[in-house]
Amino acid sequence: MSYPQQPYQPPQYPPNNSNTLSIVGIVLGSVAFIFCPPGFGIAGIICGVVANSKGERLAGTAIGVSIAGLVVGMVLGFLVFRSMYSG
């Protein structure tokens, strides 16, 4: 008696439950509001994008917070330096 061959199924891996890179991206984006927006904001965006490629759940939040930290931090920095050096 012969059984029909089953198609090959690749092994199923569990979903990635780690949000480590996403959390690092959120923290970096939050720090970018006050300290060195270009450095911390861009680093947060990179962490968010890498987290997104790994399928982390909070990756979109990390990218959003980092972009907001970058933009708002740059605007705040511009306003502070403008008010310091205007007569």
C-alpha positions as CSV (number, residue, x, y, z in Angstrom):
1,M,0.0,0.0,0.0
2,S,1.4,3.4,-1.0
3,Y,0.7,6.7,0.6
4,P,0.6,9.9,-1.4
5,Q,3.6,12.1,-0.9
6,Q,3.0,15.2,1.2
7,P,4.4,18.5,-0.1
8,Y,7.5,19.8,1.7
9,Q,6.7,22.3,4.4
10,P,9.5,24.5,5.8
11,P,9.8,24.5,9.6
12,Q,7.5,27.1,11.3
13,Y,9.4,29.5,13.6
14,P,7.6,31.3,16.4
15,P,6.9,35.0,15.8
16,N,9.4,37.5,17.2
17,N,8.1,38.6,20.5
18,S,11.2,40.8,21.3
19,N,10.8,44.5,21.1
20,T,14.3,45.4,22.1
21,L,15.3,47.5,19.1
22,S,11.9,49.2,19.0
23,I,12.3,50.3,22.7
24,V,15.8,51.5,22.0
25,G,14.5,53.5,19.0
26,I,11.7,55.0,21.1
27,V,14.2,56.0,23.9
28,L,16.6,57.5,21.3
29,G,13.7,59.4,19.7
30,S,12.6,60.8,23.0
31,V,16.1,61.9,23.9
32,A,16.3,63.6,20.5
33,F,13.7,66.2,21.7
34,I,16.3,67.8,24.0
35,F,19.8,66.5,23.2
36,C,21.5,66.4,19.8
37,P,18.4,65.8,17.6
38,P,20.4,64.9,14.4
39,G,22.4,62.2,16.2
40,F,19.8,60.6,18.4
41,G,16.9,61.1,16.0
42,I,18.7,59.4,13.1
43,A,19.9,56.6,15.4
44,G,16.4,56.1,16.6
45,I,15.1,56.0,13.0
46,I,17.7,53.4,12.1
47,C,16.8,51.2,15.1
48,G,13.1,51.5,14.2
49,V,13.7,50.5,10.6
50,V,15.8,47.5,11.6
51,A,13.2,46.5,14.1
52,N,10.5,46.8,11.4
53,S,12.5,44.4,9.2
54,K,12.7,42.0,12.1
55,G,8.9,42.2,12.5
56,E,8.8,43.8,15.9
57,R,5.4,45.0,17.0
58,L,6.5,48.5,18.2
59,A,8.7,49.3,15.2
60,G,6.2,51.8,13.8
61,T,6.0,53.7,17.1
62,A,9.8,53.8,17.3
63,I,10.1,55.3,13.8
64,G,7.3,57.9,14.5
65,V,8.8,59.0,17.8
66,S,12.2,59.3,16.3
67,I,11.1,61.4,13.4
68,A,9.1,63.6,15.7
69,G,12.1,63.9,18.1
70,L,14.3,64.8,15.2
71,V,12.0,67.5,13.7
72,V,10.8,69.0,17.0
73,G,14.3,69.0,18.5
74,M,15.7,70.8,15.4
75,V,12.9,73.4,15.6
76,L,13.4,73.9,19.3
77,G,17.1,74.2,18.8
78,F,16.7,76.8,16.1
79,L,14.3,78.8,18.2
80,V,16.5,78.7,21.3
81,F,19.6,79.8,19.4
82,R,17.7,82.4,17.5
83,S,16.4,84.0,20.7
84,M,19.9,83.9,22.3
85,Y,21.6,85.7,19.4
86,S,18.9,88.2,18.5
87,G,19.3,91.7,19.9
